[in-house]
Amino acid sequence: MHYMKNNWILWAGLGTFLLMLVWAFTLYQERIIIFDPAFHLFSIVRKGEFAIQVHRFGAFFTQLFPLVAVKLGLPLKAIMISYSISFIVLDALLFGLLLRPLRQPYWALALLLNSVLMVNETFYWIQSELKQGLSMLIFYLGFIHSNKVKSDSVWYLPIHAGMLSLLAFTHPLLVFPFMFGFGLLIRTTAPENRKALFSLGGTFLLFYLIKSQLFRNWYDDAQMQHLGNLVTYFPNYFSVPTNALFFQYLLSDYYALIPLFSGLVYLLVSQKKYTELAWYLLFCTGYLLLVNTTYPDPTLLRKFYSEQFYLPLGTMTLIALVLHLHFDAVSRWLPVAIALIIVVRLQHIYALHYRFTEKIAWQRQFMRTQAGDKIIYPEKAVPEAQKLIYTWGSAEEFWLLSTLDYGETKSIVITDDPEALRKHKDQPRLFITKHKVFDYDDLPSRYFHFKDTTSPYTIYSPPQ
C-alpha cells in the first residue's frame, strides 16, 4: 500500500472534525447547559480540580480543558466552550496520531467513522465515558497494529500498562468491544505474535477486575442490579420490548450501520471466515440482548441514554472491517461512499440541535418570568418541565445560563421533592442544588455573582 494514496482519509478527517469543532463552539450552550456536563463543570469550577465520577478516569483528557481554563482565570463562557470542544479535540487528536506517526490510515478511518456513525443525541449529551472509551479502544488497536514499540523495548510495559489501565477505568461496558476486538486481532495475527496479545488482553482483564472489586461505587452497583432482568426474562430475551425500540432507532437514526453490517457479513462469508462471522454475530447479538434486557422498559429509557449503549455495535463492526477488508482491492468509489456516509450523518447530527436549542430558549423564558432570584420550584408546578429532560441538574444549569445572560447568578432549583429542601429556605447565603447546598463563601466569586445576600428562598406554590 502506498501511503500517499490515502490522503483522502486525511481530508475527510480534517473536514469532519473541523465542522464538528465549529458546531461544538457555536452550540456550546446546548452541549454544556444540560444536567451531567453542567454538574461536572460546576464541580470543576467550584473546587478547581478534576470532577472524575465513579472512578472513570478516562474522562481526564476532556476535563483537562475546562480545568486549565479555570486555573488561568478565563471567563465562564470560555470555560464552557473549552469543555465543549474538548470532546472533538480528543477524537481529532487520536485520528491524527493514527494517521501520521503510527501510519495506520484505516484505523484512523475507523475512528473517524465511529465519531459519526451512530452518534445522534450523544453529540449534545457529551460526557459519555463509554463514547470516549470507544475512541481510545480504536486508537489502542491501531497502536498495536503499528508495532511502534517492540516487546523488547524498555517502554513496552509502561506504555501498554498505561493504555490498558486507562481503558479498564473508562466504562464497565468497554470490556465487550475490547474482548471482541482482541479476539479478532488474535485470529488475524501470526501465531508467533499471539502470546504477546494474550498477555495484553489478560492485563486488561486484570485491571478491569481490580477496578470492579477494589474501586466499587454506588452508581455501578445500582446499574448491576438491573442484571437481575437476565433471570426475569430467561429464556425469552428476544421478546424484550426494547428490542423493538432498537430496530425503530436502527431505521430512523442508526441506518448507516445497515450497509456496513451487510457488507461485513458478505465479506466474511465470501472469504469463508465462518469463525470470525460467528464471533461477530455472537458479540453483536449477545451485547444487544444484554443491553436491552438490562433496560427492558422503553418508557423508562431516554433516547440519549440508550444511544451510548448501542455505540459499541458500530465500533465492533468497524473493527471487524478494518481487520478483514482488503482496502487496496476495494473499488475506487470507496472514498465517495465514505464521504456520502459522513455527509449524511453530519447533516443528521446538526439537525438534532433544535431540540436542545429549544430547551435553552425555554429556560431563558422561564427565568424571565420569575419574580425573584431564589426559588425552589416543585417539578409538577413547572409547565413543560420535560424540556429539561431531567430536573436534578436544574440548579447548575440555571447557574450557567443566568450568569452568562445577566452577569448575575440566580438560584433556581426545580425538584420533584421540594419539601426536602424546605429546611434551607430561610438561609439567604446558600446556593441550593438538588443534592447539596453550598455557602456563598465557598463558591469562587469570579464565576458566581450573587447580588442578593439577604432574601430567603421562595418555595413556589401554584395558584389554586
ChimeraX attribute file (.defattr): number of C-alpha atoms within 10 A of each C-alpha:
attribute: neighborCount
match mode: 1-to-1
recipient: residues
	/A:1	7
	/A:2	6
	/A:3	11
	/A:4	8
	/A:5	9
	/A:6	16
	/A:7	12
	/A:8	15
	/A:9	20
	/A:10	19
	/A:11	11
	/A:12	19
	/A:13	23
	/A:14	16
	/A:15	13
	/A:16	20
	/A:17	20
	/A:18	15
	/A:19	14
	/A:20	23
	/A:21	19
	/A:22	13
	/A:23	18
	/A:24	25
	/A:25	18
	/A:26	14
	/A:27	19
	/A:28	20
	/A:29	23
	/A:30	22
	/A:31	30
	/A:32	25
	/A:33	27
	/A:34	26
	/A:35	21
	/A:36	20
	/A:37	23
	/A:38	23
	/A:39	20
	/A:40	19
	/A:41	26
	/A:42	20
	/A:43	16
	/A:44	20
	/A:45	23
	/A:46	17
	/A:47	15
	/A:48	17
	/A:49	16
	/A:50	20
	/A:51	22
	/A:52	15
	/A:53	12
	/A:54	15
	/A:55	15
	/A:56	20
	/A:57	19
	/A:58	22
	/A:59	24
	/A:60	15
	/A:61	15
	/A:62	21
	/A:63	23
	/A:64	18
	/A:65	19
	/A:66	28
	/A:67	23
	/A:68	16
	/A:69	20
	/A:70	22
	/A:71	11
	/A:72	10
	/A:73	13
	/A:74	14
	/A:75	13
	/A:76	19
	/A:77	16
	/A:78	16
	/A:79	20
	/A:80	23
	/A:81	21
	/A:82	23
	/A:83	27
	/A:84	31
	/A:85	24
	/A:86	20
	/A:87	24
	/A:88	22
	/A:89	18
	/A:90	16
	/A:91	22
	/A:92	24
	/A:93	12
	/A:94	18
	/A:95	27
	/A:96	19
	/A:97	18
	/A:98	24
	/A:99	23
	/A:100	13
	/A:101	11
	/A:102	19
	/A:103	18
	/A:104	20
	/A:105	23
	/A:106	21
	/A:107	27
	/A:108	28
	/A:109	23
	/A:110	24
	/A:111	28
	/A:112	24
	/A:113	23
	/A:114	24
	/A:115	27
	/A:116	22
	/A:117	25
	/A:118	26
	/A:119	24
	/A:120	23
	/A:121	22
	/A:122	20
	/A:123	25
	/A:124	26
	/A:125	20
	/A:126	24
	/A:127	21
	/A:128	20
	/A:129	19
	/A:130	22
	/A:131	26
	/A:132	22
	/A:133	25
	/A:134	26
	/A:135	21
	/A:136	22
	/A:137	22
	/A:138	25
	/A:139	24
	/A:140	20
	/A:141	16
	/A:142	25
	/A:143	20
	/A:144	15
	/A:145	16
	/A:146	16
	/A:147	10
	/A:148	13
	/A:149	15
	/A:150	12
	/A:151	11
	/A:152	8
	/A:153	10
	/A:154	10
	/A:155	12
	/A:156	13
	/A:157	15
	/A:158	11
	/A:159	11
	/A:160	18
	/A:161	16
	/A:162	10
	/A:163	17
	/A:164	22
	/A:165	20
	/A:166	22
	/A:167	27
	/A:168	27
	/A:169	24
	/A:170	27
	/A:171	24
	/A:172	17
	/A:173	16
	/A:174	21
	/A:175	16
	/A:176	17
	/A:177	23
	/A:178	23
	/A:179	15
	/A:180	18
	/A:181	23
	/A:182	18
	/A:183	17
	/A:184	18
	/A:185	19
	/A:186	17
	/A:187	14
	/A:188	13
	/A:189	13
	/A:190	10
	/A:191	9
	/A:192	7
	/A:193	10
	/A:194	15
	/A:195	12
	/A:196	12
	/A:197	16
	/A:198	14
	/A:199	11
	/A:200	17
	/A:201	17
	/A:202	12
	/A:203	17
	/A:204	24
	/A:205	18
	/A:206	15
	/A:207	17
	/A:208	24
	/A:209	13
	/A:210	15
	/A:211	19
	/A:212	16
	/A:213	9
	/A:214	9
	/A:215	12
	/A:216	13
	/A:217	14
	/A:218	9
	/A:219	10
	/A:220	13
	/A:221	11
	/A:222	10
	/A:223	11
	/A:224	11
	/A:225	10
	/A:226	14
	/A:227	15
	/A:228	11
	/A:229	17
	/A:230	16
	/A:231	11
	/A:232	11
	/A:233	15
	/A:234	10
	/A:235	9
	/A:236	11
	/A:237	19
	/A:238	14
	/A:239	13
	/A:240	19
	/A:241	16
	/A:242	23
	/A:243	21
	/A:244	14
	/A:245	15
	/A:246	19
	/A:247	13
	/A:248	13
	/A:249	15
	/A:250	16
	/A:251	12
	/A:252	10
	/A:253	20
	/A:254	21
	/A:255	17
	/A:256	19
	/A:257	20
	/A:258	13
	/A:259	10
	/A:260	16
	/A:261	19
	/A:262	10
	/A:263	15
	/A:264	20
	/A:265	22
	/A:266	13
	/A:267	17
	/A:268	20
	/A:269	14
	/A:270	10
	/A:271	11
	/A:272	11
	/A:273	13
	/A:274	13
	/A:275	13
	/A:276	19
	/A:277	17
	/A:278	13
	/A:279	13
	/A:280	23
	/A:281	15
	/A:282	13
	/A:283	17
	/A:284	21
	/A:285	11
	/A:286	13
	/A:287	19
	/A:288	19
	/A:289	20
	/A:290	16
	/A:291	18
	/A:292	25
	/A:293	27
	/A:294	20
	/A:295	21
	/A:296	22
	/A:297	14
	/A:298	17
	/A:299	10
	/A:300	8
	/A:301	13
	/A:302	11
	/A:303	15
	/A:304	18
	/A:305	13
	/A:306	18
	/A:307	21
	/A:308	19
	/A:309	18
	/A:310	21
	/A:311	20
	/A:312	25
	/A:313	20
	/A:314	26
	/A:315	26
	/A:316	22
	/A:317	23
	/A:318	25
	/A:319	25
	/A:320	22
	/A:321	22
	/A:322	17
	/A:323	17
	/A:324	16
	/A:325	16
	/A:326	10
	/A:327	13
	/A:328	11
	/A:329	7
	/A:330	10
	/A:331	9
	/A:332	10
	/A:333	9
	/A:334	11
	/A:335	15
	/A:336	12
	/A:337	11
	/A:338	14
	/A:339	17
	/A:340	12
	/A:341	17
	/A:342	22
	/A:343	15
	/A:344	13
	/A:345	23
	/A:346	19
	/A:347	10
	/A:348	15
	/A:349	20
	/A:350	16
	/A:351	11
	/A:352	14
	/A:353	19
	/A:354	11
	/A:355	13
	/A:356	22
	/A:357	15
	/A:358	14
	/A:359	21
	/A:360	21
	/A:361	12
	/A:362	16
	/A:363	19
	/A:364	15
	/A:365	11
	/A:366	12
	/A:367	17
	/A:368	11
	/A:369	8
	/A:370	11
	/A:371	9
	/A:372	16
	/A:373	19
	/A:374	23
	/A:375	21
	/A:376	25
	/A:377	20
	/A:378	19
	/A:379	18
	/A:380	13
	/A:381	15
	/A:382	14
	/A:383	9
	/A:384	12
	/A:385	17
	/A:386	11
	/A:387	16
	/A:388	21
	/A:389	16
	/A:390	15
	/A:391	19
	/A:392	20
	/A:393	23
	/A:394	25
	/A:395	25
	/A:396	28
	/A:397	28
	/A:398	24
	/A:399	23
	/A:400	27
	/A:401	21
	/A:402	22
	/A:403	18
	/A:404	16
	/A:405	10
	/A:406	10
	/A:407	15
	/A:408	19
	/A:409	23
	/A:410	26
	/A:411	23
	/A:412	26
	/A:413	27
	/A:414	26
	/A:415	25
	/A:416	14
	/A:417	14
	/A:418	17
	/A:419	13
	/A:420	11
	/A:421	18
	/A:422	13
	/A:423	9
	/A:424	16
	/A:425	18
	/A:426	13
	/A:427	15
	/A:428	16
	/A:429	19
	/A:430	21
	/A:431	26
	/A:432	23
	/A:433	21
	/A:434	20
	/A:435	10
	/A:436	8
	/A:437	13
	/A:438	13
	/A:439	12
	/A:440	16
	/A:441	10
	/A:442	11
	/A:443	17
	/A:444	13
	/A:445	11
	/A:446	12
	/A:447	23
	/A:448	22
	/A:449	18
	/A:450	17
	/A:451	11
	/A:452	15
	/A:453	11
	/A:454	10
	/A:455	14
	/A:456	18
	/A:457	23
	/A:458	17
	/A:459	17
	/A:460	14
	/A:461	10
	/A:462	10
	/A:463	5
	/A:464	3
